[in-house]
Structure formats: structure tokens, C-alpha cells
């Protein structure tokens, strides 16, 4: 089973650690694309900080993020499972996983990144600012870069297992499963039910997805089909409704009433 996560905008900037080594990251086939995006981002932030603020969607108090991006090649790095913060990652809480669950995460969890494509929990990366909907001068949209590169890396990491896609819409656009892969793809949507009405609420969505990943890692479940995943989540205490298979996979709705 491979679980794909979105990144978090918030990151814990490492204070010490060796600098970035692109060749040491997992999924080495992404090396060329990673270098292209990194070089374009560093060049923009070094040569035109004002334009960088606009491209990165930053406000006047966030100029320090541009300066950090300009120095990405020399900044200290940390493991990705300690670097990404935010609601989903707080709920997942990599640091508190059992040793067995950490091993499962190393093998079967990847974060989709606008800068690095795919990131494994143990990959050492610097804190960066780059959103998935950004367009970099001289390069184009980062989503376009990854659409051309990400598929083989995802499929290589997936092997013959089940893909559990928890990415947000922006990062889902980086790569979409092909119809032949669809029987082994599950998308998960979290719906908040209140007074008989259901809707997607960002906080509930992110927190519940983090808890789902944590529970699956601790449980050691090895679902091979969407139905088996739905059964595992039900066993672990969630209210799950399974949709019909489609050309992009099967959607599971997890219905929650409280956080």
C-alpha cells in the first residue's frame, strides 16, 4: 500500500543539519525535474525578490521566506517527517509512531511536493516556500513539470499494491492515475455531518486524514482493494461509504460528526 499525502504550507525550519543533497533523495528518477524547479526558484528569489513575492503569493511581512528560498542549496535540512507541520501532520504525529509503524511509513508514505515531486519520510530537505499552483519564470507551472515526471516515480514506488490518494486538488493535478491503474486507486473524502447535513470542512478533512494514516500504519493493515480498505477503516472505527469504481479509482467517504 502506498499513501500519498499533500504537503503543508507550514514547515519547521531546521536550525542545523547538512545541506540539501538532491542525489540522496528517494525516487532518484525525479532528479532532473527536481533540479529544474530548484534552480528556477532559487534564481527567481535571488534575482528578483519583488517578483518572487508576487509569484509565491506572499505578503509584505513574509520577505524572509524569499531570502530563505534564495539560499535553499545551503540551508540546513531535516527529515521530511519532522519538517512538514499543519493539521494533517499534527494528527499523524510521525514522531510518536511505534517502531513498526515508522518502518511502514518509510516504505509506504510519500508527500507530494511542489519542489521535490515525491518525498519520503526520511528524505532530508530544507524548509521551502512553493505552492503547487505556482508558475515560475522560465519554467512554467510546477504542476506541468510534475505531470511529465511524476507518474513513473509513483508507479515504481507503488509496485503491485493499493494506492491511497489523500492529496488535495492542487497536488492531485501533478499526476492522475491512468485507467488501467484505477482498480488499485482509492481517493478518500472526509465529510462533516451536522444536523443531517454533510459538507467538506478543511480542518476536519485534514485532521481525519492524518488520523486515518496513523491508524493504518499502527494497525499494519494491508488492503489490496478499495473494498478491503473500506473494511479496514470500518474495523478501526470510522463510518465509511464506498462509491462505485471510476476511471480514476474508487472514492471512499469517511463521515465524521466531531473532530
C-alpha positions in Angstrom: 0.0 0.0 0.0 1.2 3.5 -0.9 -0.3 6.5 0.8 0.1 9.9 -1.0 -0.2 13.0 1.2 -0.4 16.7 0.4 2.4 18.9 1.8 1.8 21.5 4.4 2.4 25.2 3.8 3.8 25.4 7.3 7.3 23.9 7.8 9.6 23.7 10.8 12.8 25.3 9.6 15.8 23.2 10.7 18.4 25.1 12.7 21.2 22.7 12.0 21.9 19.9 9.6 23.8 19.1 6.4 22.8 21.0 3.2 20.5 19.6 0.6 21.8 16.6 -1.5 19.3 16.0 -4.3 21.1 12.8 -5.3 20.4 11.3 -1.8 16.6 11.7 -2.0 14.3 8.8 -2.7 12.8 8.4 -6.2 16.1 9.3 -7.9 14.4 9.3 -11.3 12.9 12.7 -10.4 16.4 14.2 -10.1 16.3 16.2 -13.4 12.9 17.7 -12.6 13.9 18.5 -9.0 17.0 20.3 -10.2 14.9 22.3 -12.8 12.4 23.5 -10.2 15.0 24.2 -7.6 17.2 26.2 -9.9 14.2 28.3 -11.2 13.0 29.0 -7.7 16.4 30.0 -6.4 17.1 32.2 -9.4 13.8 34.0 -9.0 14.2 34.6 -5.3 17.9 35.7 -5.7 17.5 38.0 -8.7 14.0 39.5 -8.3 12.7 39.3 -4.7 9.8 41.7 -5.5 8.6 39.4 -8.3 9.2 36.4 -6.1 6.8 37.8 -3.5 4.1 38.1 -6.2 4.7 34.6 -7.7 4.8 32.9 -4.3 1.7 34.8 -3.0 3.5 36.3 -0.1 2.6 39.4 1.9 4.9 42.3 3.0 5.8 40.6 6.3 7.0 37.4 4.6 10.1 38.7 2.8 12.2 36.3 4.9 10.7 33.4 3.0 12.1 34.8 -0.2 15.5 35.1 1.3 15.3 31.5 2.6 14.3 30.3 -0.9 17.3 32.1 -2.4 19.6 30.1 0.0 18.0 26.7 -0.4 21.2 25.0 -1.6 23.0 25.8 1.6 20.2 25.8 4.2 20.3 23.0 6.8 18.0 20.1 6.2 15.8 17.8 8.3 13.9 14.6 7.8 10.6 15.4 6.0 8.6 13.7 8.7 9.9 16.3 11.1 9.7 19.2 8.7 6.1 19.3 7.5 3.7 20.7 10.0 0.0 21.6 9.9 -3.2 19.9 10.9 -2.8 16.7 8.9 0.8 16.1 10.1 0.0 17.0 13.7 -2.7 14.4 13.7 -0.5 11.8 12.0 2.4 12.6 14.5 5.2 10.7 12.9 7.5 11.1 15.9 5.1 9.2 18.2 4.5 6.2 15.9 5.7 2.8 17.1 8.9 1.4 15.5 6.9 -0.9 13.3 4.6 1.9 12.1 7.6 4.0 11.4 9.0 1.3 9.2 5.7 1.0 7.3 5.7 4.8 6.8 9.2 4.7 5.4 8.1 2.1 2.8 4.6 3.3 2.1 4.0 7.0 2.7 5.0 9.8 0.4 4.4 13.5 0.4 3.7 15.3 -2.9 5.9 18.4 -3.1 5.9 21.3 -5.5 9.7 21.5 -5.1 10.7 17.8 -4.9 7.9 15.9 -6.5 7.7 13.0 -4.1 9.2 13.0 -0.6 9.7 10.0 1.7 9.6 10.5 5.4 13.3 10.0 5.8 14.3 12.4 3.0 16.3 15.3 4.3 15.1 18.6 2.8 15.2 22.3 3.8 12.2 24.4 4.7 10.9 26.0 1.4 8.0 28.0 0.2 6.5 27.0 -3.1 2.8 26.2 -3.7 1.6 23.6 -6.1 -0.3 26.3 -8.2 2.8 28.5 -8.7 4.2 29.4 -12.1 8.0 30.1 -12.2 9.5 32.4 -14.8 11.5 30.5 -17.4 10.0 27.2 -16.3 6.2 27.4 -16.3 3.8 25.9 -13.9 5.3 23.5 -11.4 2.2 21.3 -11.9 3.2 21.0 -15.6 6.7 20.0 -14.7 5.5 17.2 -12.4 2.8 16.0 -14.8 5.6 15.0 -17.1 7.8 13.3 -14.5 5.8 12.0 -11.5 3.9 9.1 -13.0 6.8 6.7 -13.3 8.1 7.5 -9.8 4.6 6.9 -8.2 4.1 3.6 -10.1 7.6 2.4 -9.2 7.0 3.1 -5.5 3.5 1.6 -5.6 4.6 -1.7 -7.2 1.6 -4.0 -7.1 -0.1 -2.5 -4.1 -3.1 -0.3 -3.4 -2.7 3.5 -3.9 -4.5 5.5 -1.2 -4.6 9.1 -2.6 -5.1 11.7 0.1 -3.8 14.6 -1.9 -5.7 17.9 -2.1 -6.9 19.0 -5.5 -3.9 21.2 -6.3 -1.5 18.3 -5.8 -3.7 15.7 -7.4 -3.2 17.7 -10.6 0.5 16.8 -10.6 -0.3 13.3 -11.6 -3.6 11.4 -12.2 -3.9 7.6 -12.3 -4.4 6.0 -15.7 -7.5 3.9 -16.2 -5.5 0.7 -16.1 -4.4 1.6 -12.6 -7.8 2.7 -11.4 -8.9 -0.7 -9.8 -6.0 -0.2 -7.4 -6.6 3.5 -6.6 -8.7 4.9 -3.7 -9.5 8.5 -3.0 -10.6 9.5 0.4 -13.0 12.4 1.2 -13.9 13.4 4.7 -17.5 14.7 5.2 -18.6 16.5 8.3 -22.2 15.6 9.2 -24.1 18.1 11.4 -27.8 18.2 11.9 -28.4 15.9 9.0 -26.3 17.9 6.5 -22.9 16.9 5.1 -20.1 19.1 3.9 -16.4 19.2 3.5 -14.7 21.2 6.2 -11.0 21.8 5.7 -9.9 21.3 9.3 -12.0 18.1 9.8 -10.7 16.8 6.4 -7.0 17.3 7.2 -7.2 16.1 10.8 -9.2 13.0 10.0 -6.9 12.1 7.1 -3.9 12.3 9.5 -5.6 10.1 12.0 -6.6 7.6 9.3 -2.9 7.3 8.1 -1.7 6.9 11.7 -4.3 4.2 12.4 -3.5 2.3 9.3 0.3 2.4 10.0 -0.2 1.3 13.6 -2.6 -1.4 12.6 -0.4 -2.9 9.9 -3.4 -3.4 7.6 -2.5 -4.5 4.1 -5.6 -3.9 1.9 -5.3 -4.9 -1.7 -8.5 -3.5 -2.9 -10.8 -0.5 -2.2 -13.3 -2.7 -0.5 -10.6 -4.2 1.8 -9.5 -0.6 2.7 -13.1 0.3 3.5 -13.4 -2.8 5.7 -10.2 -1.9 7.5 -11.3 1.6 8.2 -14.7 0.4 9.5 -12.9 -2.0 11.7 -10.8 0.8 13.0 -13.9 2.8 14.0 -14.8 5.0 11.0 -18.1 5.4 9.3 -17.2 4.7 5.6 -19.3 4.8 2.5 -17.8 3.3 -0.7 -18.6 4.7 -4.1 -18.6 3.0 -7.5 -15.3 2.4 -9.3 -14.5 5.0 -11.9 -11.8 5.7 -14.5 -9.6 7.4 -11.8 -10.3 4.9 -9.0 -12.8 4.5 -6.2 -13.9 7.1 -3.7 -14.4 6.4 0.0 -16.4 8.9 2.0 -15.5 9.0 5.7 -18.3 10.6 7.6 -17.4 12.4 10.9 -19.7 14.2 13.3 -17.0 15.7 15.6 -13.2 16.3 15.5 
